Amino acid sequence: MGVLSKLLGSRKAVHKSPAQHEVIVHFLYGSTNLQYVYALEDLLRIALSEAAAGEYDGREMPEDGSDGKLYMYGPDAEALYRAISPVLAACPFMHGATVTLHFGPAKRKTPKRVIQIP
């Protein structure tokens, strides 16, 4: 084994991780006061952790707070959605939000399912 192999490990030691599924929640917000978004993020982290379904990765929101997207990843998009759906349903600003389940990395041909929160 060469010096670099000892430091970096051999190629045989590299394992491919299973494809990560992604759930994206797109919602309308309409405020620059993000305290309710922060609280929702905490609840999503807890729900995903308790269900061992995956992890909350973060959000994207414009400076005017008009809308936003929340990102979650895990091995099973359906399990992610089952874990977060009660939290989303209980949140007033999530009514009318769109949840997109990507069954693999979000790419053009990745199978997906779109759910609208009533």
Secondary structure as UniProt FT lines:
FT   HELIX           3..8
FT   HELIX           11..13
FT   STRAND          21..28
FT   HELIX           35..51
FT   STRAND          55..60
FT   TURN            63..64
FT   STRAND          67..74
FT   HELIX           77..90
FT   HELIX           92..94
FT   TURN            95..96
FT   STRAND          98..102
FT   TURN            108..109
FT   STRAND          112..116
//
